[in-house]
C-alpha cells in the first residue's frame, strides 16, 4: 500500500512541476508583462516588460508576482521530490537497460515530435491569435511530443530486445 501511494504521490508532484513550468511565461504573456518589472503607484498596479508599463488589476498583479518570484520553488521542489518518491527506496535493484546502437534510434520519432510541437503552437495561434494561446499550445505540443517520442522509443527498444535470439542453454558465458 505504501509503495503504491509513494508512486502516485511522486507522479502527482511531477505533474505539479510540469504544470508550473510554463505557468510563468503564459501568465506574464496573458497579463502583458511582469510584476517584477512593474510598480505600484497610488493603488494603481503596473506590469512592465520591454520598456513599457501596462495597468492591470490588483489580483492580476499579485498572481503574476506570486507565479514569477518563487519560480524555482514551484518547479524544482515538487519535481525533485516526485523523482525521489518514484525512484528512491526501491526494494530490489533495477538492471540498467541495454544501450541501443545508434542505428536503433529511429529519426522519424524525433521528426514527428517536432511536428507535434509546432502543430500545438499553430493550433494556439488559430484558436486565440494572442501570444499566451500560442505559448499554451506550444507547451502542450511539447509535452505531447515528448510523451510520443518516449513511448515510441520504448516500444522500439522493447521489440528490438524481444527479437534478439536467446543464448543457448549450456552456453551462458559465451565460451
C-alpha positions in Angstrom: 0.0 0.0 0.0 2.8 2.4 1.0 4.7 1.7 -2.2 1.6 2.4 -4.4 0.9 5.7 -2.6 4.5 6.7 -2.9 4.4 6.1 -6.7 1.2 8.0 -7.1 2.4 10.9 -4.9 5.6 11.1 -7.0 3.6 11.2 -10.2 1.3 13.9 -8.8 4.3 16.0 -7.7 5.9 15.7 -11.1 2.6 16.7 -12.7 2.5 19.8 -10.5 6.1 20.7 -11.6 5.1 20.2 -15.3 2.1 22.5 -14.9 4.2 25.1 -13.1 6.9 25.1 -15.7 5.1 27.0 -18.4 2.9 29.0 -16.0 5.4 31.8 -15.6 5.6 32.6 -19.4 2.0 32.0 -20.1 0.7 34.2 -17.2 3.1 37.0 -17.9 2.2 36.9 -21.6 -1.5 37.0 -20.7 -1.2 39.9 -18.3 1.1 41.8 -20.6 4.3 42.0 -18.6 6.0 41.0 -15.4 5.2 42.3 -11.9 8.9 42.1 -11.1 9.5 44.9 -13.7 6.3 46.8 -12.7 5.3 49.1 -9.9 2.5 50.2 -7.7 1.6 53.9 -7.7 -1.4 55.3 -5.8 -3.2 52.0 -5.7 -2.7 51.5 -9.5 -0.8 48.3 -10.4 1.5 48.2 -13.4 3.3 45.3 -15.0 6.4 46.0 -17.1 8.3 44.5 -19.9 10.3 45.6 -23.0 10.3 49.2 -21.8 6.6 49.7 -21.5 4.2 49.5 -18.5 0.6 48.4 -18.5 -2.0 48.9 -15.8 -3.7 45.7 -14.5 -6.0 44.8 -11.7 -4.6 44.2 -8.2 -5.4 40.5 -8.4 -3.7 40.1 -11.8 -0.6 41.9 -10.5 -0.3 39.7 -7.3 -1.0 36.5 -9.2 1.8 37.4 -11.7 4.1 38.3 -8.8 3.3 35.1 -7.0 4.0 33.0 -10.1 7.2 34.7 -11.1 9.0 35.2 -7.8 9.1 31.7 -6.3 9.5 30.0 -9.7 12.3 27.6 -8.5 10.1 26.6 -5.6 7.1 25.8 -7.8 9.1 23.7 -10.3 12.2 22.3 -8.7 11.0 21.3 -5.3 7.9 19.3 -6.4 9.8 17.9 -9.4 12.8 16.6 -7.4 10.6 15.4 -4.6 8.5 13.5 -7.1 11.5 11.9 -8.7 12.8 10.9 -5.3 9.5 9.3 -4.4 9.4 7.4 -7.7 13.0 6.2 -7.6 14.1 6.3 -4.0 14.0 3.4 -1.7 13.3 0.7 -4.3 13.2 -2.8 -2.7 15.2 -4.5 -5.4 17.9 -3.1 -7.7 16.8 -2.5 -11.3 19.1 -3.8 -14.0 20.2 -1.0 -16.3 18.6 -1.2 -19.8 20.7 -2.4 -22.7 22.1 0.6 -24.6 20.7 0.9 -28.1 23.0 1.1 -31.1 22.8 4.4 -33.0 21.0 2.5 -35.8 18.2 1.6 -33.4 17.3 5.3 -32.7 14.7 6.0 -35.3 14.9 9.5 -36.7 11.2 9.8 -37.6 10.3 9.6 -33.9 12.0 12.9 -33.4 10.7 14.5 -36.6 7.1 13.5 -35.5 7.8 15.1 -32.1 9.0 18.3 -33.6 5.9 18.4 -35.9 3.6 17.9 -32.9 5.2 20.7 -31.0 4.8 23.1 -34.0 1.3 21.9 -34.5 0.4 22.8 -30.9 1.8 26.3 -31.4 -0.1 26.7 -34.7 -3.3 25.4 -33.0 -2.8 28.0 -30.3 -2.5 30.7 -32.9 -5.6 29.5 -34.8 -7.7 29.4 -31.7 -6.7 32.6 -29.9 -4.4 34.7 -32.1 -2.8 36.1 -28.9 0.6 35.3 -27.6 -0.5 33.4 -24.5 -2.5 30.9 -26.5 0.4 30.3 -28.8 2.6 29.6 -25.7 0.0 27.3 -24.2 -0.4 25.4 -27.5 3.4 25.1 -27.9 3.9 23.8 -24.3 1.0 21.3 -24.7 2.5 20.2 -28.0 5.9 19.9 -26.4 4.6 17.7 -23.7 2.6 15.6 -26.2 5.7 15.3 -28.4 8.0 14.2 -25.6 5.4 11.6 -24.5 5.1 10.3 -28.0 8.9 10.1 -28.6 9.5 8.4 -25.2 6.7 5.9 -25.9 7.9 5.2 -29.5 11.5 4.7 -28.4 10.4 2.4 -25.5 8.3 0.4 -27.9 11.1 0.2 -30.5 13.6 -0.9 -27.8 11.3 -3.5 -26.4 10.7 -5.0 -29.9 14.5 -5.0 -30.6 15.2 -6.8 -27.3 12.4 -9.4 -27.9 13.7 -10.0 -31.4 17.2 -10.9 -30.2 17.9 -14.6 -30.1 18.2 -16.1 -26.6 21.6 -17.6 -25.6 21.9 -21.4 -25.8 21.0 -23.2 -22.5 24.6 -24.5 -21.9 26.4 -21.5 -23.3 25.7 -18.8 -20.8 29.3 -17.4 -20.6 29.7 -17.2 -24.4 32.7 -19.6 -24.5 
